[in-house]
Amino acid sequence: MEVDCEGCAGCCIDWRPLTGRDIDHERRGPFEPLDDTYNLVPLSREEVRAFVDAGYGDALRPRLWKADAEDDRRVRIDGVDVAAIDGRPVFYVGFRKPPKPVAPFDRPPTWLRACAFLDPTTLQCRIHGDDLYPHACADYPGENLALDAETECERVERVHGGRRLLDDTAPDATPLFGPGALGDRVFAHPDPDRLAGAIGRFRDDALTAADRAEFVAVAAASSPGTLVVNDEWYERTRERVLDADSWAGRAIETWADSAAELGERAPDAESADTVEDADGAPETPGW
C-alpha cells in the first residue's frame, strides 16, 4: 500500500482526544471488543511466537469480544457474554499501547496512547522493515480497502486535512474472521474457568502480566485450523512471557507512571531519548 505516514502515524496512535468528533475505533468482524484499545494490530501465531522468541512477550496483549445474549457463539464469564467457538472464548493478540508524548498532525506534544514500538520523536515504527514487522502493519490499510471499510488514513484526511491514502486499490486480503483464521490469527482459549476475574480488567485496561501471558501462551500454542492447544508450547511460552524484560516492556511501565491525563499537554517528544533510546530501543529508519 502507498500511504503518506510522515507526521501522521494515525493508525499507530489513539488520536481521538485531539478531536471532538465521534470517531469509533475500527471493528473487525461482528463483535464489539471488551477493551477500548484503538486499532489493535492482529498478529498471526507465527508472529506471536517470533515476538516471544525476541524477548518482547511483555509488549503483547490480547483482545476479547462481547457477544449478544441471543447469539449462540458465546460463553458467560464473570456475568458477561463473551464471543466464543464451541464454548471457548475467542481472542487475538496485538501490541500494548501505553500513553506517550506524541505530536501528530503538527499538533503540540500531547499524551496519547501509542503502539509500544512507535518512536514518539519521529512517529516512525522502530521495527519497520525488520523481520518482526507484522504483515497487518505492512499491508495496512489493505484489509480495510478489501472490505470496503473506512481507513485511518481517510479519517485523518477528513479531520486534519492533507492526503494520506495515496493508493486506494484494494489488494487481496484475508479478513480477520475469514476462513482459515482460527488458530492462525483468531485463537480459542481452551478453559473459560481460567479467565474468571479477568473480564473486568479488560474493561478497565488493567490486565495483569499473568493475564497477558495466559493469552499469549495459548495463541503461540494453537494449531491453525483447529481448536487444539499444545500443552508443552503453552507452558514454555507462558514462562517466557512472564520472564520477559524488554526495553519496550520497561518503557510501557515508565510512560504509564509519568503520563498525565490523555489529551493533556506533554513534554517534548525528545524525552523518549531517555526512556526508550537510552534503554536499547532500535533506531527508526528515517523518511
C-alpha positions in Angstrom: 0.0 0.0 0.0 1.2 3.5 -0.8 0.4 6.0 2.1 2.0 9.2 3.4 2.8 8.5 7.1 5.2 11.4 7.7 3.9 13.4 10.7 0.8 11.2 11.0 1.0 7.7 12.5 -2.8 7.9 12.9 -3.0 4.1 12.7 -0.5 3.7 15.5 -1.8 6.4 17.8 -5.2 6.8 19.6 -5.7 10.4 18.5 -9.4 10.6 19.4 -8.6 13.0 22.3 -7.5 15.5 19.7 -10.9 15.8 18.1 -14.4 16.5 19.3 -15.8 14.4 16.5 -17.3 10.9 17.1 -14.6 8.6 15.8 -15.3 5.0 16.6 -12.3 2.6 16.6 -12.2 0.0 13.9 -14.4 -3.0 14.2 -13.2 -6.3 12.7 -15.9 -8.9 12.5 -19.4 -9.0 14.1 -18.4 -8.4 17.7 -17.6 -5.4 19.9 -14.3 -5.5 21.8 -14.3 -5.7 25.5 -11.5 -3.1 25.6 -11.2 0.3 24.1 -7.7 0.0 22.6 -7.6 1.8 19.2 -6.5 -0.1 16.1 -5.1 -3.1 17.8 -3.0 -5.0 15.3 -3.8 -8.7 14.9 -0.7 -10.8 15.0 -0.5 -14.3 13.4 0.5 -17.3 15.5 4.0 -17.3 13.9 4.3 -13.6 14.6 3.3 -14.1 18.3 6.0 -16.8 18.6 8.6 -14.6 16.9 8.0 -11.7 19.3 8.2 -14.0 22.3 11.4 -15.5 20.9 12.8 -12.0 20.5 12.0 -11.2 24.2 9.0 -9.0 23.5 6.4 -11.1 25.3 5.9 -8.1 27.7 4.8 -5.9 24.8 1.9 -8.1 23.8 -1.8 -8.0 24.8 -5.0 -9.9 24.0 -8.4 -8.8 22.8 -11.7 -10.5 23.7 -15.2 -9.5 22.3 -18.6 -9.1 23.8 -21.4 -11.2 22.3 -25.2 -10.7 22.3 -27.1 -12.7 24.8 -29.1 -14.2 21.9 -26.0 -15.3 20.0 -25.1 -18.9 20.2 -21.4 -18.0 19.7 -20.8 -17.0 23.3 -19.8 -18.2 26.7 -20.6 -16.4 30.0 -17.6 -15.3 32.2 -17.9 -13.0 35.2 -21.5 -12.3 34.2 -20.5 -11.1 30.7 -21.4 -12.9 27.4 -18.1 -13.3 25.6 -17.7 -14.3 21.9 -16.8 -18.0 21.7 -16.4 -21.0 19.5 -17.7 -24.2 21.0 -17.8 -22.6 24.4 -14.2 -21.4 24.1 -13.6 -17.6 24.2 -12.1 -16.3 21.0 -9.4 -13.7 21.0 -6.4 -12.3 19.1 -3.1 -10.8 20.2 -1.7 -7.4 19.4 0.7 -4.7 20.8 0.2 -2.9 24.1 -0.5 0.9 23.7 0.8 3.0 26.6 0.4 6.8 26.8 3.3 8.5 25.1 4.2 12.2 24.4 3.5 12.5 20.7 2.9 15.4 18.3 1.0 14.1 15.2 -0.6 16.3 12.6 1.6 19.3 13.5 -0.1 19.5 16.9 1.8 20.3 20.1 3.1 17.3 22.2 0.2 15.5 23.8 -0.3 12.4 26.0 -1.9 9.9 23.7 -1.9 6.1 23.6 0.5 4.8 21.0 1.9 1.5 19.9 4.7 0.2 22.1 7.0 0.2 19.1 6.3 3.7 17.9 9.1 6.2 18.4 7.4 9.3 19.9 10.0 11.6 18.4 10.0 10.6 14.8 6.5 9.0 14.7 8.1 6.0 13.0 8.0 2.3 13.8 11.1 1.0 15.5 10.7 -2.4 13.8 9.7 -1.2 10.4 11.5 -3.3 7.8 12.6 -5.7 10.5 11.9 -9.4 10.3 9.4 -8.8 13.2 7.4 -6.2 11.3 3.8 -7.6 11.2 2.1 -8.4 8.0 -1.0 -6.5 9.1 1.1 -3.3 9.5 2.9 -3.8 6.2 -0.4 -4.3 4.4 -2.3 -1.5 6.1 -4.8 -0.3 5.1 -5.2 -3.2 2.6 -7.7 -5.2 4.7 -9.9 -2.1 5.1 -10.0 -1.4 1.4 -10.7 -5.1 0.6 -13.7 -5.0 3.0 -14.8 -1.5 1.8 -14.2 -0.2 5.4 -13.0 3.3 6.1 -9.3 3.5 6.7 -7.5 5.5 9.4 -5.8 7.5 6.5 -9.2 8.7 5.4 -10.2 9.6 8.9 -7.1 11.7 9.3 -7.7 13.4 6.0 -11.3 14.2 7.0 -10.4 15.7 10.4 -6.9 17.2 9.8 -6.8 17.6 6.0 -4.0 16.6 3.7 -3.7 13.4 1.6 -2.6 10.3 3.4 -4.1 7.5 1.4 -2.2 7.6 -1.9 -3.3 4.2 -3.3 -6.9 3.1 -2.8 -6.7 -0.1 -4.9 -7.9 -2.9 -2.8 -5.3 -5.8 -2.6 -6.0 -9.4 -1.9 -6.5 -9.7 1.8 -7.8 -12.3 4.2 -10.3 -10.9 6.7 -9.6 -11.5 10.3 -12.7 -13.6 10.8 -12.4 -15.3 7.4 -12.0 -19.0 6.7 -8.7 -20.3 7.9 -8.2 -17.6 10.6 -8.9 -20.0 13.5 -5.6 -20.9 15.2 -3.7 -18.5 13.0 -4.9 -15.0 13.8 -8.0 -15.8 15.9 -7.5 -18.1 18.8 -9.8 -20.0 21.1 -9.0 -20.3 24.8 -9.5 -23.9 26.0 -10.6 -23.2 29.6 -13.0 -20.3 30.4 -12.7 -21.1 34.1 -9.1 -19.9 34.0 -10.3 -16.5 32.9 -12.5 -15.8 35.9 -11.9 -12.3 37.2 -10.1 -11.1 34.0 -13.2 -9.6 32.2 -13.3 -6.5 34.4 -9.6 -6.0 33.9 -10.2 -6.0 30.1 -12.8 -3.3 30.5 -10.6 -1.2 32.9 -7.4 -1.5 30.9 -5.9 -3.2 33.9 -4.7 -6.6 32.6 -2.0 -8.1 34.7 1.2 -9.6 33.4 -0.3 -13.0 34.2 -3.5 -12.2 32.2 -1.4 -11.2 29.2 0.9 -14.2 29.5 -2.1 -16.6 29.6 -3.5 -15.4 26.3 -0.1 -15.0 24.5 0.8 -18.6 25.5 -2.5 -20.0 24.2 -2.0 -18.2 20.9 1.5 -19.4 20.5 0.4 -23.0 21.3 -2.6 -23.0 19.0 -2.8 -25.2 15.8 -4.0 -23.5 12.6 -7.5 -24.6 11.6 -8.3 -26.3 14.8 -9.1 -25.8 18.5 -6.1 -27.8 19.6 -3.7 -26.1 22.1 -0.3 -27.8 22.7 0.3 -28.0 26.4 4.1 -28.1 26.1 4.1 -25.0 23.9 1.7 -23.3 26.3 3.7 -23.9 29.4 7.0 -22.9 27.8 5.6 -19.8 26.3 3.8 -18.7 29.4 7.0 -18.8 31.4 8.9 -16.9 28.8 6.3 -14.1 28.6 6.3 -13.8 32.4 10.1 -13.6 32.4 10.3 -11.1 29.5 12.0 -7.8 30.4 12.5 -5.9 27.1 13.1 -2.2 26.5 9.6 -2.0 25.2 8.0 -3.5 28.3 10.1 -1.3 30.6 9.1 1.8 28.6 5.5 0.9 28.8 5.7 1.0 32.6 7.7 4.2 32.6 5.3 6.0 30.3 2.3 4.8 32.3 3.8 6.1 35.5 4.8 9.5 34.2 1.8 10.3 31.9 -0.8 13.0 32.7 -4.4 12.6 31.6 -4.9 11.5 28.0 -5.2 14.6 25.7 -3.2 16.9 28.0 -0.1 18.7 27.0 3.1 16.6 27.3 6.8 17.3 27.4 8.7 17.4 24.2 8.7 14.1 22.4 12.5 14.1 22.7 12.1 12.8 26.2 11.8 9.4 24.5 15.6 9.5 24.2 15.9 8.9 28.0 13.0 6.4 28.2 13.4 4.3 25.0 16.6 5.1 23.1 18.9 5.0 26.1 17.4 1.7 27.1 18.3 -0.1 23.8 15.3 0.7 21.6 16.2 0.3 17.8 16.6 3.5 15.8 13.9 4.4 13.3 14.7 4.2 9.6 14.2 7.8 8.7 11.9 9.2 6.0 
